[in-house]
Amino acid sequence: MLKVVIFFLLIFSYKLSAQPVQYNKPIDFWESQKKGTNFFNEVEKQERFKSAKEINISFVRMAPNKWQIGVPKNKKGNFLIGTQDNPSKTAIEADTKYLKSILDIAYKEDVPVILTMLSLPHSRWSQHAKGEKEERKIWEDFKAQDDAIVFWKELARELKGHKGIVALNIRNEPSPERAKGIPFNDWFTENYEQWNEKIKGTPQDLNLFYKKVVSAIREVDKDIPIVLDSGFFATPWAFKILEAIKDENGNNDPNILYSFHSYEPYNYASRPNCNKIDGTKTGETSKAGIAEKCKYNYPGMIPTGELQDAKSIEWNKETMIKFLSPVNDFQKRNNIPSNRILVGEFGVYRTNPDAEKYLKDMIEIFDENKWHWAFYSFREDNWDKMDYELGDKNVHWTYWDIVKEGKFPVKLYEENKNNRLWKVITNSLKNK
């Protein structure tokens, strides 16, 4: 009899543990540090959510603008928002229905979502825009902004109360600095504060846009957390001019998270800078008989900023800490706790030299600050350069055959599961 009782208790406890975690309000999810990843895929799958949960990923930033659900390639980026020439002011009904079905999966698998827009009406992501040139009309025309604000208000209304969502990310990596108007060319050498004074009250004023869109969303949903990326493609240095959002009583809105992305120094982290053939280290000779040459190593001297003749500085962990200091200053200036700061994306080309050291230094800094973070990316279905489960070597051509069939290269992941890059991430994920 005792064995029977124990058996049923075990079954009951398992069912309880399998249930998605419930929160009184969505913001409760963010009270303690959370560690997640990015889902920027052309096709989203339940299997990916399951796999993420298995390795202790707490949440995902999901970008539905990339979804290619039976959509011809010439219509890339139309999901939810319609065409670039005639964008919809409200989310397309059929697309919204499909989005909800994916959010249902996320909730079922207990991997909550930050819904992240790569594009908005009149603000189309470069890879989906005409000529692959970022559309920035939203930062040049208040009427265009109004359309984007209406879009977000109606989408928030439609998604209100969905338990699979823990935040709405208004616009991934906004770049009003690059719009027509008053130019701002380099976050590293130019004076951000002086530029900000010149553009206040104009369409380039990101703070003004955020106040408007947050106010509109609050008309239909008082409680949903809202994520605001800093300017110039979410650089931490744009926190120098970022303003905290206030509630109706003039206090900090407790349901706002402020976000930056970290891929600096870009010349090292965000592009292949070696002629790597098979993962050999700098100075070694590859199996193909070619001595690997790398432009930049970490730690090392690396050009910094946006200018073509950018000055090189020594990059190491201390440099990273200084690079991120505008975020700490923003917190102090506005009394913003660390559980309202999100590192929305960070990563490095996995084949670059010392990528393991680079990732380790970043994660240690984020964890020391107790900021939420989301590495880029997890099992992306159209790009392998930051899929750290694959290790630090270029993938075999068979990888792409598997991916094109809509499958995961599970065998490759299994073979490389103990690689040093992946261990840096999974070791931190274990230490929630």
N, C-alpha and C positions, 0 to 999 in steps of 0.2 A: 504493500500500500504506500509506504514511504517513497519508494522508487517512482511510483505513478505520480505522486504529489510533486516530487522534485522535477519530473519530466515536464509536467504542465506549467510549473513555475518558470522553467527554462524557456519554454515556448512563449509564455506570456511576456517575459523580459525581453526576448528577442524581438517580438512584435513591437514592443514599446520603443526599443532602440532603433528599429527600422523606420519609425515614424519621423517625418521632417520636424525639425525643431520649431516650436511656436514662439512668437514674440508678441507682446502686447501692442507694440508699435514697431514699424520697420526700423526706426533709428536705434532701437534696443540691440539690434544685430551688431551695431558698430561700437558698442560700449567698450569692448576689449579688442586688442589688436587682431586683425584678420589677415590671412595670407592667401592670395588667390592667383589667378592667371587670366589670360586673354583668349577668347574664342573669336578669331577673325577668320571665319571659314566660309566657303562657298555653299556648303551643305552642312547643316547642323544635325547631329545624330545623338540618339540616346546613349549609345555605346561610349561616346566621348565624355558625357556627364558621369556615367558609371565609373569610368577609368579615373576621372578627376577625383571623385569621392574616395576611391580606394587609396589614393596617396595623400589624403588629408587636405586637399584643396578646399578652402572655405567658401569661395565665391568665384564667379567669372564675370569679366567685362565682355559682354556679347554685342557684336556689331552686325545687326541684321541687314544693313545696307549692302553688305557683301554677298548676301545669299543669292544663289543662282538656282532658283526652283523652277526648272523648265523654262528659264528665260533665255532667249537668244543673246549672244554676246554683245550685239549692238544695242542691247537694252541694259547693259550693266549699270547698276546703281539706281535703277528705277524703283526698287523695292520700297514700299511705303510712301515715297515722295513723288513718284511720277517722273516725267521727262525733265531734262534741263531747260528746254525752251518753254515748257508749260507745266511747272511744278504744281502739285496739288496742295491746297491749303489745309486739307485734312488727310489723315492717313488713309490710304486706299483700303477699302473694306475687306477685300479678299486677303490682302497681305496681313492686315491686322488679325484676321481670324487665324492665319497660319502662324503668326508670331505668338499668339496666345497658346497654340498647341505646343510650341517649343517651350514656352514658359511653364506649361503644365508638366512637361517632362522634367524640367529643371527642379520644380517643386517636388515632384515625385522622388527624384534622386537625391534630394536635399543638397542641391548645389545652387544656391540663390544667385540671382543675376543683377548686375548693374547694366541696365539697358543703355547702350552707347551709340550715339548717332555720328557716323562718319560724315554724313551729309545732311543738310537741311534744304528746304526751298531757298534757292538763290545762293547756296553755299555748298557747292558740290566738290567732294574729295577729288584730288587731282587724277587719281587712277580711273575715275569714272566720268571725268569731265572731258569736254571737247578738247582735242589736242593734248590730252593728259595735262592740262593746265588748270590749277586750282581756281575754282570760281569764287570770287570774293565780292559779289554784288551786295551781299548782306552787310559788308563793312563800308559800303559806299552810298547806300540809299536807305533812308528810314522806312520807306514803303516796303522795300524788300525785307527788312527786319520784321516789320509788322506781320508779314505772311509767315515767317518762321515762328514768330511768337504764337500766332493763332494755331499753327500746326502743333506746337508742343502742348498748348493748352488742351486741345481736343484729344491728342493722344494720351495725355495724362488722365483726362476724364474717362477715356475708353478703358484704360488699364488700371484704374483706381481699385485698390483692394486686392489685386492679384498677389497671392502669397509667394509667387516665384520671384518677385522683384524686391530688391532691397535698396535700389537707388536708380535715379534717372540721370544720365550723364549728358548734359545739354548739347555739347558739340566737341567732338574729339579734336584736339590740337588746333584751336582757332588761331588765325594769323592776321588780325586786322593791321598789324605793322606792315604787311606786304601789300595792302590795298592801295588803290589810287587815293591820293590825298596828301597827307604829310608822311613822307617815307621814314622808316626806321630800319636801317640795314643790318646792324650788328649789335646783338645783345651784349657782347663781351666788351666792346670798346666805346660804344656810344652811351650817352646819358639818358637812361630810361625815364627818370623823373622829369627832365626838361621836355622830352617828347610828349609825355603824358599831359603836361600842362597845356601844350599846344592843341591836343586833339580832344580835350574834354568837351562834352556836349555835342560831339560830331558822331557820325555813324561808326567811326573807328574806335569809339570809346567802349571797350569791352565791359567795363564796370557798369556803364549805363545800360547796355544790352542785358547783362545778367540781372540787374535790378528789375527790368521790365519783364523778362521771361519768368523769373521766380515769382513775381507778383501775379502774373497770369496763371501760373500753375497753382499757386496757393488759393486762387478763387475756386478751384475744383478739387484740390487735395491739399489739406493743411499739413499732413503728416509725412508724405513720402520724402525720403532723403533725396537731395539734389546734389549732384557732383558738378563742380565748376572747374574746368581746366584753365590754367593760366595761359597768357598770350604767347606769341611767337612759337607756336607749335608745342605749347605746354612746357616751356623752359622754366626751371626753378628761378631763373633771374627775373622773370616777369612778376614774381611775387613781390618785387620791389614796389610795384604800382597797383597790385591787386588790392581791392577793398573788400572788407567783410560785409556780408549781407545782414541787414538789421530786420527784426520783426516789427510788428505794428506798434510795439512799445519802445522801440529804439534800442532793444537789446540784440545781441548776436542771435541770429536765427539758429536754433540748436539742431535743425535738420539739414544743415548744409555741410558738405565735405569739399575741401579745397584740394585740387589735384595738380600734380606735375608729372612729367615723364623724364626719364633719365637715360640718355644714350650718348652722353658726352664723355670724352671728346669724340665727336662724330667721325673724324677721320680714322680713328682706331676702331670704335665700337660698331659703327653702323655701315661699314662697307668692307668688302674683302680687300686686305692690303698686302696679301702674300700670294705667291704663285704656288700655293699649297697643293700637292698632288695626293698625298696619302696620309696626312696628319703628322708628317715629320716636324721636328722642332727647328727653330732657327739655327742655321749653321750645320745642320745635318744634311745628308743627301737622301733624296727620296728613292723609292724603288724604281722610279722611271729614270734615275740617274741625273736628276736635275737638282742642283743645290737650291734650297729654298731661300728666297730673299723676301724680307718683310720691310715695308716702309716704316712701320711704327710698332712698338712693343709697349706693353704695360707691365710695370711702371716704365716711364720713359718720356722723352721730349716729343710732344705732339702739337701740331697747329691747333689753335683754339678759336672758335668764333666762326662768323659767316663769311669773312672776307677771303678773297682768293689768295692774298699774300698774308694770311693770318700768321701772327707771331706764335712760335712754339714755346710752350712752357712745360715744366716737369709735372707729369701726372702720376699721382700715387694716392694712397688712402687719405692723406692729409689734404691734398688738393681737392679730392672729392668732398670732404667735409666742408671746406671753404666754398666750393661750388654750390653746395646745398644750403649755405648759411642764410640766403634771403628767405628761405622757408622758415627757419628758426626765428629770424627777425620779424617776419609777418606774424608768427604766433605770439611773440612777446608784445608787439605793437597793438594787436587786436584781442589779446587774451583768448587765443584759440587753443584748445587742448590738442594733444597729439592724436587723440582718437577722432579728430575731424580733419586729419591730413591723410591723403591717399596718394601713394606712388602708383599712378594708374598704369604705367608701362615702364619697364626697364629691360635691358638685354644687351647682348653682344653677338656678333657673328661667331658662331661656335667654333669655326675653323681658324680663327685668329689666334696668334700666340698669346699665351697666358690668359686666355678667356676665363679660366677657372679662378685665377687670382682676382680678376676684375669683378666677376660675379660675387665672389666671397666678400670682397671689401664693401661692395654696395649693400648687400644683404645685412652685413654686420652693422653698417651705419643706420639702415632703416630700422633694424631691430633695436638698436640702442636708443633710437628716438621714439620707439613704439608706434611708428607710423604703419598704417595698413599698406600692403603692397600686392601688386599683381605682375608676375613676370610675363614677358612676351617670348614665346607663346606656347600653347599646349596642343600638340598633334595637329598643327595647321595643315589643311588639305591642299594648299596651293603654293606653299613656300617652306623650304626645309632649313633655312639658314639659322633660325633660332629655335629649332626643335631639339632641345638639349638631350633628350633620350637617345638621340642618334650618335652622341659623342662628338669628338673634335675632328672627325675625318669626313671627307666628301662622301656622299652616298653613292652606292652602286646604281647603275642605270635601272636595275630591276625595281628599285624603290618607286620610280615614277610610273612604271607599269601597274604596280599594286595600287598606288594612289589614284590613278586614272580610272581604275575599276571601282572606285568608291570604297576601297577597303583600307584598313589600317595595317601598316607594316609591322605587325605584332612580333614576327620572328626577329626582325632587326632591333625592335625595342627590347626584347628579351635578351638578345645577345649583348646589348650595350648597357643594360640596366645598372651596372656598377661603374659606369664611366665617371670620371672625376667631376665633370661639369654638372651632371645630373645629381650627383651626391651632394654637391653644395646646396642645391635647391631642396632636395627631399629631406636633408638633415634639418634644415630650418623649418620645413613644413611639419616635421614631427614635433618640434618644440613650440607648440601653440601657446 
